[in-house]
Amino acid sequence: MRSESPETAEARLRDALAQCETRVNDCRAEFGSFEISLNGTLQNAGYLSPIAAIAVRRMAAGRWESITQEFRRLTAEVEKFIDGAVPVLSLISVGLAWNREVLPTVSGLAGTAKNFEANALPAWSGPAYEAYREKREAQGEAIAATGTIIQDIGLWLTDLADKNIAFLLSLIDPLIDLVKAIAEAAMEIATYIGLLEAIDTLAAAIANAAEAILDMEIKALQHAAGSLHEINEATAILNDNSYFPAGRWPQAVNRKLAH
Amino acid sequence: MPDSDEIALVRDALEVEARKWDEMTATMGAAGRKAHGLTLEPSSFWASPVPGVSGQLSSVYQDVHKLIINLMSDAAIEFSEIAGALRTAAYRYDGTDQNQARDLVEIYGRYNTHP
């Protein structure tokens, strides 16, 4: 598991979100510019050759509608990830709380349990004292084991947040590629002859970006599934009978049975 | 056999030790209450809206969270019981090893004289 501080993880998550938003906006801006160029070329084509312009316009219209839908679907998908990542911030804050607010208190108790508070206590002897020594030791071990679980759960949450961040960051490259591809396709629109080719180039770029993003999502989901294994390993201590007999806190005293 | 001063010394030491467990009860109780509030919604776990992933991660967290809360709660109860056991030990302490079996039962409870 990683040991990155939650503050750093939070800053990285916010940065990844901002980068994704920026790239989606870049894509929209570039797509809008493409559409303006497309309409401009179609307009100009009309002055030069109205018949050819009508033919190209008809061919372009059907393809353009389909491309627009694909583009909107793609950007909506990325925005869903961005919106979905906002609650992940609480994953980081809760991880922070486990490690900063709960862990130090519990860890401190392990030492307190094992130490004698009064110097005179070793003067106490006999079987009751021997029993207490053993019970005190078992309590100290159980507290330390609880501290380990708390530390692991806090780190697991931070690690999971990091996997979310890595996923968001993995979306950026396909979006940058898409912005470039739209800009390159727009250069082909200068003439109405190149216009249909430009639309096809754009369609291919959107399809490539969608495929790359789907691929990233699948990989990210595999990593998420892997983290389930990590937490199961980390919490194996809960099933360790030497710390928690039958999965419960070691019982030192049974008052109800005593009376 | 220890004299009355030595017996008093041990009894005082047992009371000091008992107070330590009282304080640990309070500390563990406070930490447990803090931990109790560390809940997370399923949507917090994963950015991707693929059904099942967030739910699975959330379910694992909830299980571990519940276990930790239960352990901390049981620990606080146990610490308090230990404080009580030490006070019983102080009350019964007379500096001898007589009535060993009965002492152990009185202090730690029947069937529970091991850690």
Interface residues (C-beta under 8 A of the other chain):
Chain A: K80 F81 I82 G84 A85 P87 V88 S90 L91 V94 A97 W98 E101 V102 T105 V106 G108 L109 T112 A113 F116 E117 A118 N119 A120 L121 A123 W124 S125 G126 P127 A128 Y129 A131 Y132 E134 K135 R136 E137 A138 Q139 A142 I143 T146 I149 I150 I153 L157 L160 N164 F167 L168 E217 A220 L221 A224 A225 S227 L228 I231 N232 T235 L238 F244 G247 R248 W249 P250 Q251 A252 V253 N254 R255 K256 L257 A258
Chain B: P2 E6 L9 V10 D12 A13 L14 V16 E17 R19 K20 M24 T27 M28 A30 A31 K34 A35 L38 T39 L40 E41 S43 S44 F45 W46 A47 S48 P49 V50 V53 Q56 L57 V60 Y61 V64 H65 L67 I68 L71 M72 D74 A75 E78 F79 E81 I82 G84 A85 L86 A89 R92 Y93 T96 D97 Q100 D103 L104 V105 E106 I107 Y108 G109 R110 Y111 N112 T113 H114 P115
